[in-house]
Amino acid sequence: MNSSLTLSITTFVYGISAFLYLVALVFKRQTPGILATWAALLGLVGNTAGIIMRWVESYQMGFGHAPLSNLYESLVFFAWTITGLYLVIERRYGNRVIGAFVMPLASLAIAYASLSPNISDRIQPLLPALKSNWLIAHVFACFIGYAAFAIAFGLSIMYLIRQSELFSKSAIIDRFPKPQDLDGLTQQMIMFGFLFLSVGIITGAVWANSAWGRYW
């Protein structure tokens, strides 16, 4: 089994997780929610394994670089960061309803990477300018920030639905966190994302200076 197959399987596991979160929300059942959490955790393990395997494969091919250099690898890593950060939030707040608005984002990201005919999953050598340890620091920080913003997006959708008169009489709304809790968590995610994106921009500027002799 290679990294591409592992990540393809992970795509379907994430899809199952997103589906189960939606089932738990719509039908107000606890069991699908628990299964969704385990599926998300299993997908995160498969995602992690796929990234590590792809890293090892690059060394076996003589390239030897972190799998963070093209669109396919970026989307795979984006799904990993969204899922990892979401599971931390679910663990902390104990509310699986949020998963119905976050896990579809992770599922769509990795599905687009794995299933789109316009995206190649081939491992390719890095350009000379990209051969730097700053690559890992820059991409990791940026995508942690992107994941936080993605979760903030999902929370914002929940907030709008919670406050909408159109859904005011829906029984599903009762399972949502209170508006002030959603607003507070959204602000936390935005601040968290802003911090990591700032670090990503700074490390990117330092990387650019070491590669091209200028920061921008």
N, C-alpha and C positions, 0 to 999 in steps of 0.2 A: 504493500500500500504506500502510495506517495502522498505528498502534501496536497496536490490538487484534488485527489479523490477524498482525502480526509476533510478538506474544506468544503467539498461538494456535499458530503454527508452532513456536515455541520449546517449547511444552508437549510436543509430540510428539517433538521432538529430545531433550529431557530424558528422556522415557519410553524412547526407544530407548537412550539412554546407560545408564539404570538396568537395562534388560533385558540389555544386553551385559555389564555388570559381573556380573550374576547368572550369565549363561552362562559367562563366564570363570571364575567361582568354581566352579560345579558341574562343568563339564567339564574344568577345569584346562588351558585353552588360552590362549596368550599373545595371539594375534591378536584375539579379541573384546575382550580387555582394552585393547589399544592403540586399537582402534576406539571403545571406550567413552570413553576419555580424550579423543579427538578430538571425539566427539559432545558430551561435556560442555563442552569448550572452545567448540565451535560454538554450543551452546545459550547459553553465557555471553555470547558476542558478540551473539546475537540478543536475549537478555534486556536487555543494555546498550542496544542500539539501540532496543528497544521503550520503555524508560524514557525515553531522550532524546527520542524521537519524541513520546511522550505529554506531556513537558514542553513541547516546542515547540508542540504542538497546543493546550495550555492557554493559551499566549500568543496564539495565533491566534484563539482564542475570546474573548479579552479577560479571562481569569481570571488567567493568569500566576502559577502556583505550582508548586512541586516536586511530582511525582506520588507523594506519600507520605501522602495525607490520608484515604483510606478503606480498607475491607477488601480490595477488589480490588488496589489499589496496594500495600498492605502485604504481601499474600501474594506478589505478583510480586517485590517487593524482598526478601522473605524467601528466596525461591528463589535470587535473585541472590547474596545474601550466603552462603548455604550452599554453593553451587557454587564461588564464588570462593575461599572459605576452604578448602574441601576440596581444590581443585586445588593450592593452595599446599602443603598437607600431603602430597598425593601426590607432588608434585615433590620435597619435602624428604626423605621417607622411602622413596620408590620402591616402595610396596606398593599395588597396585590392588585388593586384596581388600577394603580398607576402603570402596571405592566402592560395593560391593554392599550396604552397610549405611547409606550416607549419601545417595547419589544418589536412591534411592527417596523419601527425605524431601523433597528439592527438587522432584522430579517430582510428588509428591502435592500439595505446596503450590501450585504454579502450575496444576496440573490442576484443583484445587478452585476456584481463582480464575477460570479460563477456562471451565470446563464446568458449574459449579453454576448452576442457574436462579435461585437466591436471591441471587446476587451480581451487581450491575450494574457494567459496565465504562465507564459514562458518566463523562465529565469534568465535575465540578461545581465551582462557586465555593466558596471557603473561607468558613467562618464568620468574622466579624470578629475573634474572640478567637484564631483560628488563624493570622492573617496576621502572621507573625513569622519572622525568620531563625532563631529558636531551634527552629523546627519541624524544619529539616533536621538540625541538630546533635543534637537529642533523638532523632529517629527513627533516624538513621544509627547512633548509638552503641548504642541499644537493640537494633536488629536485628543488629548485629555480635555483640552478646552472645547474642542468641537463637540465631544460627547456630552459635556456639561450643558452646552447650548442646545443640543438635541433634546436632552431630558427637559430642559426649561421650556422648549417648544411644546413637548407633550403635556407638561403641567399647565401651560398657558391655555392649551385647547381644553383641558379639563376645567380650568377656571371659567372660561367663556361659556362652556356648556352649563356649568353650575349656576352661573348668573343669568343665563338666558331664560326669558319667559316661555320660550317654545318648549323647553324641557322641564319647566318648573313643577309639573304634576307627574313627572315620570318617577317610578319607583327606583329606577337605577341611580338617580341623583342622590338618594339617601346613602348610598355606599361610597360616594365621593368624600374626600376630606373636606373640612370646612373651608370656605373661601379664604379666610385669613391664613389658614395653614398652607393652602395651595400658593397663595401670594408670597408668603414667607419663604417657602421652599424654592419657589421660582427665583426669588431674589438671591437666595444662597447659591443656587446653581449658576446664575449669571455672574455673581462675584467670583465664584470658584473658576468658572470658565474664563473670565477676564484675566484672572491672575495667571493661569497656565498659558493662555494665548499671548499674554505679554512676555512671559518667559520664552515662549516659542519665537516671537518676533526678535527678541534680543539675541537669542542663540543663533537665529537665522542670519542676523546682521553680522555677528562675529564670524560665522561660517563664511559668509560672502566676502568679508574682508580678508580672511585667510586664503580664500580661493582666487579672488579676483583683484584684491588690493583696494577694495572700496566696500563700504557698509551697505550700499543700496544698489 
